[in-house]
Every structure is written in C-alpha cells, then in structure tokens.
Amino acid sequence: MPDNLNNILEKGKKLPVVEEFYSIQGEGLHTGTPAYFIRIGGCDVGCNWCDAKFTWNANTFPPINVDDIIKNIIECNAKVVVVTGGEPSLYNLDYFTQKAKENNIQTFIETSGIKKLTGKWDWICLSPKVQSPPYKDIYKVADELKIIVQDESHFIWAEENAKKVNPDCHLFLQPEWSQTQIILPKIVDYVKNDPKWKISLQSHKYMKIP
C-alpha cells in the first residue's frame, strides 16, 4: 500500500470500503436486526473457505470519506451499523465510531481480532481463526464469540477460545457455508451436549439478501 494512502488511513477519516448497504443481520445474537453494513477491504488472515476473498487486497478499493458513509447511514434511517471485512481491526476506526455515536447510531463490529481494536463499540463479535490467533486483549471485551466450524477439529478451537472470554460473552458455533449439510448435524449434537453454546446460521443466505 502506498505511503500516502497509509497516511490517509492512519488518520481514520477515510476507509477502503468494499461495499455498504442496508440489510438485515443474518448471524449471531442480533439475527433479524436491521443494520447498515460497512465491509472494509484488506485482510491478512487468509481463511481458505472465505466467501469474501475479493476483499483481501485493500489496494483495489479506493478510500472514501467517513463523513460520506455516516451520511448514507443517516439517510437510510439505520440505527445500527455493522463494520466487517476483510479485517476491520487493521484500520483506525476512532473517527468512524465517534461520528456514528454523535448521530445516535449503535456501533457493532465483526472481527477476527488479529490487531488491537480502535473505536468505541456497542457490540464486539469476535470470530477467531486458527491460522491467525487474536490479539489477547480482545477476549476481555468480546460480547459474542462466533466460531466458524468447517470440520470437527474446530470444536477444540472453540473450547480453547471459550475459556478466554468473559463469563457474559455469548457463545456461538456457525457452520462454514459450503460444509453446512455435513457439519451442521454434528454442531446440533455438540450444542445439545454442551448448552453453553448456541447455533448461528447465515440466515441472510437463506433469505437471499445481502
């Protein structure tokens, strides 16, 4: 990434936005909640099953003004904004959350937690990945732990992470979309045997919405 672009992003007043849209949250505790989604480009995690690999190279997404993003949220009358990626922890989000809160917009983020979070968040969904474990302090502030389960080895990963979050954190197991038919029955059995967990589904895909 060019140095001049790095300087712009470090100030947090522009972000390399892949897409922004008003829709319905399809995953986790807030499933069914209307929300404005901001997908930020750039990711160093590299999940082989990622359904948004097109977001990985931030250089392909020219940064846009945060003030313009906030204006778009207000025009939709959205009360919640969800920042996702890519990996949003790569960027300075202080200015973004400041402007959102000035306009009474709740701030949610979905992150693998590989970097220390910036910004002020009303809800933090931590979705840690085996190949790139989270920054340790993220566990203390996570409101929701969402483990993507591609195969049975991820149940072990789930338990390792569940031990690190605070006692009030909501715990979810979510089938990796391409393996849903195979892995979902195993998740159902797992949750029935250990009800501290709940199941998260990508319900927006079933509803055929973004």
PEKAPE-V78511 format. One line per field, one symbol per residue. ss: DSSP state (H for helix, E for strand, L for the rest). phi: phi as a letter, one per 40 degrees, with the letter a starting at -180 (. if undefined). psi: psi as a letter, one per 40 degrees, with the letter a starting at -180 (. if undefined). A space follows every 10 residues. Layout:
ss->???
phi->???
psi->???
This chain:
ss->LLHHHHHHHH HLLEELEEEE EEEELLLLLL LLLEEEEEEE LLLLLLLLLL LLHHHLLHHH LLLEEHHHHH HHHHHLLLLE EEEEELLHHH LLLHHHHHHH HHLLLEEEEE ELLLLLLLLL LLEEEELLEL LELLLLLHHH HLLEEEEEEL LLHHHHHHHH HHLLLLLLLE EEEEELHHHH HHHHHHHHHH HHHLLLEEEE LLHHHHLLLL
phi->.ddccdcccc cgcbbcccaa acabcbbgcc dgccacbbbc chabcgcccd cbcccccccc bdcbccdccc ccccccgcbb bbbbafbccc bcbccdcccc ccbfbcbbbb acgcbccbgb bcabbcbcbd cadccdcccc bccabbbcbc accccccccc cccccccccc bbbbccdcbd ccccdccdcc cccbcccbbb bccccccfbc
psi->hidddddddd eeeiighdih ihahheiadf hehhihhhhh ihhedfhdeh efdeedhdee ghiihddddd dddddefieh hhhaaaheee iheddddddd ddffhihiih iefeihiiih hdhhhhgiid egiihdeddd ehdhhhhhhd iddedddddd ddediidehh hihhhhdeed dddddddddd dddgeeiihh igddddefi.
